[in-house]
Amino acid sequence: MDEATKRLFVGIKITRAIQEDLDNPAPEVKQYFDASNDYLQIVDFGAAKFIGRYLDDGFPVSNLGDISRNVCSIVKLITRGKRIEENDVQIYTCSTPTASVAPLLSNIVDR
């Protein structure tokens, strides 16, 4: 795989509870993970699914905390207030945001 095609993805692993809320969203939150938005995206990394967002090249490191809090905040809205910890948000690398096949995943944040 060409290193130039990898992108950073900041997101949360979709648990069974989160998936249930994604399957039955309140009408006012569906916009946050609709495929045509700039908020969050749902991606497959192998057998696991994640909800989060891709970072643009050159994204300032100083803004990572803002992105983490934003992902937590929106997922909390989607899950009707369920507790989402900031350390549930992790950074991953993957080959492309639009691939229909599962991209290669490399967890770059140690738990």
Order of alpha helices (4+ residues) and beta strands (2+ residues): beta-alpha-beta-beta-alpha-beta-beta
